[in-house]
Amino acid sequence: MPDWASLGRRGDNLQTTHRVSKNFLKVLVSPQDPDVDIIAVHGLNPTNTEFHAEATWTVEDKLWLRDFLPPQLPSARVLLFGYNANVAFETSQAGVREQAINLLNRLASKREQAEARPIVFVAHSLGGILFQRAFFEATLLDSFLSIRVSTYGFSFFGTPHQGGNFAKLGDIAASIIRGVIRNPSSTFMEALKKDSLFSDTLVRDFRHQREDYHVLSFFETLPMGRLGLIVDQKSATLGLAGLRERQIPTDVDHTGVCKFESAEGDDYEQVSFNLVRLVKSAVMAAAERARIASLSVPSSRPLSEAASVDTVTKSLLSHLPYAVDAPFNTYSRQHDPTCLSDTRVDLLREIYTWADGKDGRFIYWMNGLADTGQSTIARTVARNYFANCQLGASFFFLRGGGDVGHASKFFITIAVQLARKSQSLQRYIGDAVRKNADIATQSLGDQWRQVVLGPLSKLSGDSYPSSYILVIDALDECDNDDDIQTILKLLAEAQTFQTIRLRVLLTSRPEIPIRHGFYQIPEAEHQSFVLHHISPSIIDHDITLAR
């Protein structure tokens, strides 16, 4: 096996019997039945090394993506993208675009028989800039739609997304070169510093897409000699709030941020823990999409009709853009707490009595100041009714959390969860989507009435279950006040149901848009509880039990 690290050190002095192509997408690991693709993209090749694509990830003869990772992800296919990085970046935007299209074309070819398989990208340094460009191109070219849709997340290693310490991105790129070559060519350095390559344009183009993905941002914390930190934390992170981005410091300089000597080392353990979790989440999200796509119609229908409707339902529901992280029990929320035994007893009893009751107060608004436990109580209630098959849906907002930070996918996400509850709801929601193929782009009112209110209204009185509860947590963290008031206004329409009982548990801080929204709902239709008015003795009791 070649010693990629030593090959990298020899650079142009490497003697080979034939020229090795720098342009390829080759498979490093190919399990028998892969369930995810991991694509590795290298950065600049300042020493013009033939095997730079491999050497980027290699120490001695250990290429960790091939030698360390497979035991942790035995069903992951790992691919390595190689390209002439120096030509790409020296020729500015045109070169980067050319290699971005090169990546997309090669990847589409490799995935021709498995276009729905989830993807996680791994990129070092300026390689992250290249595939950001690739994703911008994918938004313009329908032929690469499956790549864009199937991509779940990115893992960046020292990628300069933006200038740090008042430096331009071109200056950072130049520093990367100086860290390896003492006297780089002046033409190359000038090309790297051009604003046309490292302007705000690419960052702005990618910004509109990145909220749809999950990101790991690894950044160096050790200086590179007198050059100092090459890509500092500010430059190496995207600044996504909430669950969308994990910012992870590494105890190395820029050249060592993605190289590991041993699978037992602390540095590799930190990287692999986060990467494995990201990849497993990608697989779970893809399985969830497949589950929605496989929704069936009742078997009592004639076979030909059932097959026809099932085909439409699979096609349409599988393309509904919903917020994967919204439900209370998603993988990303599995460590969020619920109420301990013997805590919040009176309040939970009151909520359960309300939820199981038959009076007209179908909305329960639990409001409180920060850190008064609304989300913990909401998760506890959701878990209880989920276990009893009475949880219709849950949506836990998180400010700055991408899809869970705004309302654009709120009602679609509610509908997707409801579609799993009964074959009747599957059919009614599927029919609604078939008639309104662009429902996800329509107004909140149209979404609510077409795929939530309408299907629920069609349920018969003997349907099972005969009642559902919706749990909506932290509505105040929705990023648009007008959307908040619209949601409240639309939820109030649920009191028109005749054949089923719908209860809505809603938590938030007592902020003005929400208070104003509830002023518009008659008191006979909702119940309120102010969480921070709980007796201090009860809070002390709960804290004692939690210790």
HELIX and SHEET records of a PDB file:
HELIX    1   1 TRP A    4  ARG A   10  1                                   7    
HELIX    2   2 GLY A   11  ASN A   13  5                                   3    
HELIX    3   3 HIS A   52  ALA A   55  1                                   4    
HELIX    4   4 TRP A   64  ASP A   67  1                                   4    
HELIX    5   5 ALA A   85  GLU A   90  1                                   6    
HELIX    6   6 SER A   92  LYS A  110  1                                  19    
HELIX    7   7 GLY A  127  LEU A  140  1                                  14    
HELIX    8   8 ASP A  142  PHE A  144  5                                   3    
HELIX    9   9 LEU A  145  SER A  150  1                                   6    
HELIX   10  10 LEU A  169  ARG A  178  1                                  10    
HELIX   11  11 SER A  186  LYS A  193  1                                   8    
HELIX   12  12 ASP A  200  ARG A  210  1                                  11    
HELIX   13  13 GLY A  225  LEU A  227  5                                   3    
HELIX   14  14 GLN A  233  ALA A  236  1                                   4    
HELIX   15  15 HIS A  254  GLY A  256  5                                   3    
HELIX   16  16 ASP A  266  ALA A  293  1                                  28    
HELIX   17  17 LEU A  303  LEU A  317  1                                  15    
HELIX   18  18 TYR A  331  ARG A  333  5                                   3    
HELIX   19  19 VAL A  345  ASP A  356  1                                  12    
HELIX   20  20 GLN A  374  ALA A  387  1                                  14    
HELIX   21  21 GLY A  402  GLY A  405  5                                   4    
HELIX   22  22 PHE A  410  LEU A  418  1                                   9    
HELIX   23  23 GLN A  423  LYS A  435  1                                  13    
HELIX   24  24 ILE A  439  THR A  441  5                                   3    
HELIX   25  25 LEU A  444  TRP A  448  1                                   5    
HELIX   26  26 ARG A  449  LEU A  453  3                                   5    
HELIX   27  27 GLY A  454  SER A  457  1                                   4    
HELIX   28  28 LEU A  475  GLU A  477  5                                   3    
HELIX   29  29 ASP A  481  LEU A  491  1                                  11    
HELIX   30  30 ALA A  492  THR A  496  5                                   5    
HELIX   31  31 ILE A  512  TYR A  519  1                                   8    
HELIX   32  32 GLU A  523  GLU A  525  5                                   3    
HELIX   33  33 LEU A  531  HIS A  533  5                                   3    
HELIX   34  34 PRO A  536  ALA A  546  1                                  11    
SHEET    1   A 7 PHE A  24  VAL A  29  0                                        
SHEET    2   A 7 ALA A  76  GLY A  82 -1                                        
SHEET    3   A 7 VAL A  36  VAL A  41  1                                        
SHEET    4   A 7 ILE A 119  HIS A 124  1                                        
SHEET    5   A 7 THR A 151  PHE A 157  1                                        
SHEET    6   A 7 HIS A 214  GLU A 220  1                                        
SHEET    7   A 7 GLU A 245  THR A 250  1                                        
SHEET    1   B 2 THR A  58  VAL A  59  0                                        
SHEET    2   B 2 LYS A  62  LEU A  63 -1                                        
SHEET    1   C 5 LEU A 391  PHE A 396  0                                        
SHEET    2   C 5 SER A 467  ASP A 473  1                                        
SHEET    3   C 5 ARG A 501  SER A 508  1                                        
SHEET    4   C 5 ILE A 363  ASN A 367  1                                        
SHEET    5   C 5 HIS A 526  VAL A 530  1                                        
END                                                                             
